[in-house]
């Protein structure tokens, strides 16, 4: 994201989000960073309803997709800001 959260939000919303939990997770973290709690709640609800197994080990999902620990921490911070309970490592 490199700090361009508005650009990340636009990019994610332009993607086909209908069935891919990864895109919903990216949008959730982005909305957390942007301080958009109502929109974040909608994305979190989608993930809880449509991809509960995906959320059950969200740390592993993030670690598989992001190589640098600092990027992982930044992304997880956005998830927490969006209201997702993410356990500490």
N, C-alpha and C positions, 0 to 999 in steps of 0.2 A: 504494500500500500504506500510505503514511503511517505506517509503523512497526508497524502491526498485522499482524504476520506470521502469527499464529495465525488471525486472522480471514480473511486472504488464503488460507491453506491450506484452511480450511473451505469458503470460497467456491469455490475452484478444484476441490476434490474433489467438491463437489456438482454441478458442471457436467458435461456429457457430454464426457468426455475421449477417447472411443474413437477418434476420427479427427482431431481438431484439434490440430495441433502447437503452435499459439499457447497453448492452455491448458496443454499439457505444459511449455512454456517458462516460463510464469508460475509453475507449480508448482515447477519446477526452481529458479528464482531464489528463491522463497519458502523452499524447503527448505534452500537454501544459507544464507540469512539466519538460519534457525532452528537451524543446526548439526545437520542430520539427514542425514549422509553416505550411509547405506545406502539410505534412501528416495530420495535425490537420484540415486544410481547407477542405480536402477531407471528413473527418469524419463529420465535421460541415455541409458540403453540403448534405451528406447523411441524417443527422438528419432533416435538413430543408426541404428536398424533401420528405422524407418518414415518418417522425414523427413530423410534425409541432406542433400538439397539445401537444406532450410530452414536447417540448421546451417552450411552452407558460407559463408554471408554473414550471420551472426547480427547483426553490427553494423548492417547495412542494415535488417534486419527490426525491430530495436529502434528505430532512428531513424525508420522509417516510422510506428511506432505510438505513439511518445512524443515530444511536442513540446519539452519543456524539457530542455536538456542535463543539468541536475542530476538529473532523474529517470532519464535514460538511464544516467548514470554509476552511480547507485545500483542500478539493475536489473542492469547488467552486473557490478557488484561481487558481487551475489547469485549470478549465474551462475558467476562464477569461484570463489566460496566453495563452490559445489556441485560443482566439479571440471571445469567446461567450460573449455577453453582458448579464450579470447577475445583476439584480437590487439588491440594498441593502435591507436588511430586513426592 
